[in-house]
Amino acid sequence: MKSAAQNQVLHQLKLMETNLHEIQCKLVKTSVLNLWQIVLPDGKRILLEHAGGGHWIFRSNGIEKSHPEVRKAVLRAIGICSRHRS
């Protein structure tokens, strides 16, 4: 049985996947625990790490800064989930 925290992460990932799909990006799980790749339409990849406690960290040396639509898609998913918790 999954914990509430695991369910929240799964829900966030599902929303991120949907939001990213809308901007022609893909969310892909890596072989590393808590690490995903966002594949951009041009093939570039942005690493995204779940740091626990509802925190997500971009691990791509700033690539995400030149793709504000990706940041917005991720933040929208996290924001939607955090509103459901309260």
N, C-alpha and C positions, 0 to 999 in steps of 0.2 A: 504494500500500500504506500502511495506517495504522500509525503508531508504537504502541508499547506504551502510551504516555501517552494517546494519542487513544482507544485501545481501552478504557482504564480509565475515561476520562470518559464514553464511550458506555455502558459497563456501569453506571456510577453513575447516569446519566440514566435508563436503563431501569428500574433498581431504584427510583429516586425516583418515576418515573411510576406504577409498580405500587403503591408505598406510598401515594402521594397519591390514587390512584384509590380505594383502600380507604376513605378518609375523604371521598369525594365531591369531591375537588379535581382540577384538571387542570393538567398541565405543558405550556406552550406556548412554542415558540421565538420570540424576537423577531427583528427585522431587524438588530439590533446583535450583533456578534460576541461570543460568550461570555456572552450575557444571555438568561435565560428568565423567563417569568412563571408564577407559580402562581396559578391562578384559583380562588378560594374559592367555596363553594356560594352565597354571597350576592352574588357578582359582583365583590367586592373583589379586588385583585391585589397580589401580593407579588413583587417583583423578586428574582431570584437570579442572581448573577454567578459564573462560574467564574474564579478568579483564578490558576489554574495551580498545579502542584505538589500537586494533591489538595485545594486550598483552595477553599471556596465562601463567598460573602459575601451576606448579605441586604441588599438596597438599597431598603428600604421605610420608612424613618423609624420603625422600631420596630413596624410593624403586625404583624410575625411574633410579637412578644412576647405579644400577646393571643390568639395561636393556637398554643399549645404543641404541639398535635397535628401541625401542619405542620412545625414545627422538628424534632419527633421523627421524622417520616417522612423528612425530608431527612438527618438525622444517622444514622438507621438504615441508609440506603443507603450513605452514606459509610463508616460503620463496617464494614459487611459487605465492602465493596470493599477497605478497607485491610487487613482480616484475610487476604484472598486474596493480597495482594501479598507478605506476609511468609513 
